[in-house]
Amino acid sequence: MTLQADDGGLAATLGDSLSLFLNWLIRGLAIVGGLLGVTLGWPITQAAWQAQRADGVLYNLRTDHAVDRKAVDSGLDGLNRAIELDPVPTRFLLRSDLLTSAALDPGLRLDAETRKDWLTRARSDLFAGLAGAPAHGVGWLRLAAIELDLYGPSRRVIALMFTSIDMAARLPQTWESRLRVILDCWPFLTDAEKERLRDHIVMVWRRSPGGERNLFGRVTHSAADHAILTWFLRDEPGAPQELADIIKRVNKQ
């Protein structure tokens, strides 16, 4: 009887010790896990904070507000640091946006060499960003516009432009830039591609009522542009005359 009591007490003692050990082990693992989470997450947090430095200048560029070179350089520095800390595709795409928008902003009065350098860097960022985020329709259109600006109209530009349509055909922010790419690449389009684009441009026309159709006037830089847009809209009731009125009105502004 005494031995059985001793055995029971020993088992209880061992059980309590094991329970205590496991309890402290779990707490230790939780602490280590928390420390690892903070350590691993710190670069991501820092990268996000650095990337925010570009928000203000990007907003001003997108809304045609005045920006200066110092603000652009600060934004680029923030994105450079963010990419070093956390090189995810979205940050490459964001830096390409800032570089492109700044390079094409007339208010910055960049020299030709700087402008070309920034567009070339934006192009490289787009290759990196789109490789990891291929569904980014705005990125494909931006790449098409940069290729057009740097190297002129080509079948490559057309392929990139069609990819942007596949990804973001109904995104209003893409319509004006895409129309300009289409007009510039007109001589390189096949008949089948022109017919496909006709459907797209009619869609844009129908979804841009009233003053929103001024985008058709803004992209028209010549009589040839006017003729091409009229060809696309030839079967749309009232569109050719309204287009002519829009172009005349916008050109007077």
Secondary structure, DSSP 4 states (H G I P E B T S, - for coil): -HHHHHHHHHHHHHHHHHHHHHHHHHHHHHHHHHHHHHHHHHHHHHHHHHHGGGHHHHHHHHTT----HHHHHHHHHHHHHHHHH---HHHHHHHHHHHHHHHT-GGG---HHHHHHHHHHHHHHHHHHHHH-TT-HHHHHHHHHHHHHHH-S-HHHHHHHHHHHHHHTT-HHHHHHHHHHHHHTGGG--HHHHHHHHHHHHHHHHTS-GGGGHHHHHT--SHHHHHHHHHHTTTSTTHHHHHHHHHHHHHH-
